[in-house]
């Protein structure tokens, strides 16, 4: 019984380590303003924006 509990505790500690790493990554590399506002002031993210949709041309015959 104690072995199962120790195993679960080890798994929980590993999951906590992963969660902390993910939170650290989010805080360092993903701007939170980007989630709440459509307008971004960062040039790195503005290059992915488009003013209008591209024109799609249908080249199928018939």
C-alpha positions as CSV (number, residue, x, y, z in Angstrom):
1,X,0.0,0.0,0.0
2,X,2.8,2.4,0.9
3,X,4.5,1.7,-2.5
4,X,1.4,2.8,-4.4
5,X,1.1,6.0,-2.4
6,X,4.8,6.8,-2.9
7,X,4.4,6.1,-6.6
8,X,1.4,8.5,-6.8
9,X,3.4,11.2,-4.9
10,X,6.3,10.8,-7.4
11,X,3.9,11.3,-10.3
12,X,2.3,14.3,-8.7
13,X,5.7,15.9,-8.1
14,X,6.6,15.3,-11.7
15,X,3.4,16.9,-12.9
16,X,4.0,19.9,-10.7
17,X,7.5,20.3,-12.2
18,X,6.0,20.3,-15.7
19,X,3.3,22.8,-14.8
20,X,5.8,25.1,-13.3
21,X,7.9,24.9,-16.4
22,X,4.9,25.6,-18.6
23,X,3.9,28.6,-16.5
24,X,7.4,29.9,-16.6
25,X,7.4,29.6,-20.4
26,X,4.0,31.3,-20.7
27,X,5.1,34.2,-18.5
28,X,8.4,34.7,-20.4
29,X,7.4,34.2,-24.0
30,X,3.7,34.8,-24.5
31,X,2.4,38.3,-24.0
32,X,-0.8,38.2,-22.0
33,X,-2.0,41.4,-23.7
34,X,-2.1,39.4,-26.9
35,X,-4.9,37.3,-25.5
36,X,-7.1,40.2,-24.3
37,X,-6.6,42.7,-27.1
38,X,-6.7,42.1,-30.9
39,X,-4.3,45.0,-31.4
40,X,-0.7,44.1,-30.7
41,X,2.2,46.6,-30.4
42,X,4.9,44.0,-30.9
43,X,6.4,43.8,-34.4
44,X,7.1,40.2,-33.9
45,X,3.4,39.4,-33.7
46,X,2.2,42.1,-36.2
47,X,3.8,40.3,-39.1
48,X,1.2,37.6,-38.8
49,X,-1.7,40.0,-39.1
50,X,-3.4,40.7,-42.4
51,X,-5.7,43.7,-43.3
52,X,-7.9,41.7,-45.6
53,X,-8.4,38.1,-46.8
54,X,-6.4,37.0,-49.8
55,X,-8.3,36.5,-53.1
56,X,-8.8,32.8,-53.9
57,X,-8.9,32.0,-57.6
58,X,-10.5,28.7,-58.6
59,X,-8.4,27.1,-61.3
60,X,-10.5,24.0,-61.8
61,X,-11.7,23.3,-65.3
62,X,-15.4,23.0,-65.8
